[in-house]
Amino acid sequence: MFLVSLNLIGDDQGGTLLFRDIGDVSVSFSNRGEDYAQAHPGVTDYRASDIRLWCGEFYEKRFTEAEKLAILPTNRSDDGIVIPGFTIPLPGAANGTVDFDPAEKVLEGDRIFLPSVEEITNEAYGFTDNASKVAQFKGVNSGYWLRSPHIPTFPLDVGFVFSFGAVMDYPVNANSMFEMDTYARAACNLDSSRIEALDELLATGGRTVWRVTMKGDEHNGRSYDPSFPVVGEVLDLAKTVKIVAAAAICIIVLLIALIVWLVIRHRKKKKAGKG
């Protein structure tokens, strides 16, 4: 699997992309579940999604005929996968994990497609930690969609890589308790025998960016920005949530202790008044 571009892709005007447009519907922990699943059947199905159509249009519009011949049709069924989440129980995630359903025949001859949760967490593809998953749109670290559907506990959610590199889930219309811009980091499989020339644009940290010329094309002289995202300290969600949860528990314990102390003090005063 090869990424089509080093960084993220938006629509033709450079704007955000939705996995699927289901209108102005916002979701939260309190209203995801069976009712939403029944009201929006199949919204997490990549095969019928808006973004899969966009991938097909991107292939048709953005590549030369020689490049199209080198991009192989891909057929794939995805297994279900469970990845670490916040590691503490949350509504719909009782085990503290993020769980994704299998997807039968999710790719059927697709030439440009979104990666799956399994692929974007696969160290063999270079995704060894959160920092390695960070990508930018116009120089800003941003989030991007994956094709994997969440299990029915969150029936509007699919896989998503947040701007700080954490893989979680997010509603298909990107309309939740908070909103953010959403993009694509499309991938493909190439017929390596059709590569005419490779120009090394950048090699750093064990990673290399290449400019490719395919057989039958004039030499690719197009200019690209080969710079990798500058990644500072990447937020560790699990650690942050644990700290917040521990702090909340401490506050609750202190409040209970204060209430008990006030009750005891009140009773002592009452007894003293009677005496």
Backbone hydrogen bonds, N-H to C=O, Kabsch-Sander energy under -0.5 kcal/mol:
donor,donor_aa,acceptor,acceptor_aa,energy
2,F,188,C,-3.3
4,V,186,A,-2.7
5,S,186,A,-0.6
8,L,136,Q,-2.7
9,I,184,A,-2.6
11,D,15,G,-1.6
14,G,11,D,-2.4
17,L,182,T,-3.9
19,F,172,V,-1.2
20,R,172,V,-1.5
22,I,20,R,-0.8
25,V,23,G,-2.2
26,S,24,D,-0.6
27,V,175,N,-1.2
31,N,28,S,-1.1
32,R,28,S,-0.5
37,A,33,G,-2.3
38,Q,34,E,-2.4
39,A,35,D,-1.9
40,H,36,Y,-1.9
43,V,40,H,-1.3
45,D,42,G,-1.5
46,Y,44,T,-0.8
48,A,45,D,-0.9
49,S,46,Y,-1.7
50,D,19,F,-1.1
51,I,19,F,-1.6
53,L,49,S,-1.4
54,W,50,D,-2.0
55,C,51,I,-2.0
56,G,52,R,-1.9
57,E,53,L,-2.2
58,F,54,W,-2.6
59,Y,55,C,-2.0
60,E,56,G,-1.8
61,K,57,E,-2.2
62,R,58,F,-2.4
63,F,59,Y,-0.7
68,K,64,T,-2.5
69,L,65,E,-1.8
70,A,66,A,-1.0
71,I,67,E,-1.0
71,I,68,K,-0.6
72,L,70,A,-0.7
72,L,189,N,-2.9
74,T,110,D,-2.4
76,R,107,L,-2.4
78,D,103,A,-2.4
81,I,100,F,-1.4
83,I,98,V,-2.4
85,G,96,G,-1.5
87,T,96,G,-1.9
90,L,93,A,-1.6
93,A,90,L,-2.6
96,G,93,A,-2.0
98,V,83,I,-2.7
99,D,97,T,-0.5
100,F,81,I,-2.7
101,D,149,P,-2.4
103,A,78,D,-2.4
106,V,76,R,-0.7
106,V,103,A,-0.9
107,L,76,R,-2.2
108,E,106,V,-0.5
109,G,74,T,-0.9
110,D,74,T,-1.3
113,F,187,A,-2.2
120,I,116,S,-2.3
121,T,117,V,-1.0
122,N,119,E,-1.2
123,E,121,T,-0.7
125,Y,122,N,-1.6
126,G,123,E,-1.8
127,F,122,N,-1.4
128,T,126,G,-1.5
133,K,129,D,-0.5
133,K,130,N,-1.5
134,V,130,N,-0.7
134,V,131,A,-0.9
135,A,142,S,-0.5
137,F,140,V,-2.7
140,V,137,F,-1.3
142,S,135,A,-2.2
143,G,181,D,-0.7
144,Y,161,V,-2.0
145,W,183,Y,-2.0
146,L,159,G,-2.3
147,R,115,P,-2.2
150,H,157,D,-2.3
151,I,99,D,-2.1
154,F,151,I,-1.9
157,D,154,F,-1.9
158,V,170,Y,-2.1
159,G,148,S,-2.6
160,F,168,M,-1.6
161,V,144,Y,-2.8
162,F,160,F,-0.6
162,F,166,A,-2.7
165,G,162,F,-2.7
168,M,160,F,-2.7
168,M,166,A,-0.6
170,Y,158,V,-2.0
172,V,156,L,-2.6
174,A,171,P,-2.4
176,S,174,A,-0.6
176,S,178,F,-0.8
180,M,174,A,-0.5
183,Y,143,G,-1.9
184,A,9,I,-2.2
187,A,113,F,-3.0
188,C,2,F,-2.6
189,N,72,L,-0.5
191,D,70,A,-2.9
192,S,190,L,-1.0
194,R,191,D,-2.1
195,I,192,S,-1.5
196,E,194,R,-0.5
196,E,213,T,-2.7
197,A,213,T,-1.9
199,D,211,R,-2.7
200,E,198,L,-0.6
201,L,199,D,-0.6
201,L,209,V,-2.9
202,L,209,V,-1.3
204,T,207,R,-2.7
207,R,204,T,-2.2
209,V,202,L,-3.0
210,W,208,T,-0.5
211,R,199,D,-2.7
212,V,210,W,-0.5
213,T,197,A,-2.5
215,K,194,R,-2.9
217,D,214,M,-2.0
221,G,219,H,-0.8
231,V,229,P,-0.9
232,G,230,V,-0.6
234,V,232,G,-0.5
237,L,235,L,-0.9
240,T,236,D,-2.6
241,V,237,L,-3.1
242,K,238,A,-2.3
243,I,239,K,-2.3
244,V,240,T,-2.5
245,A,241,V,-3.2
246,A,242,K,-2.7
247,A,243,I,-2.5
248,A,244,V,-2.6
249,I,245,A,-2.4
250,C,246,A,-2.3
251,I,247,A,-2.3
252,I,248,A,-2.5
253,V,249,I,-2.7
254,L,250,C,-2.5
255,L,251,I,-2.5
256,I,252,I,-2.5
257,A,253,V,-2.6
258,L,254,L,-2.5
259,I,255,L,-2.5
260,V,256,I,-2.7
261,W,257,A,-2.6
262,L,258,L,-2.5
263,V,259,I,-2.3
264,I,260,V,-2.6
265,R,261,W,-2.6
266,H,262,L,-2.4
267,R,263,V,-2.4
268,K,264,I,-2.3
269,K,265,R,-2.2
270,K,266,H,-2.3
271,K,267,R,-2.5
272,A,268,K,-2.6
273,G,269,K,-2.3
274,K,270,K,-1.7
275,G,271,K,-2.0
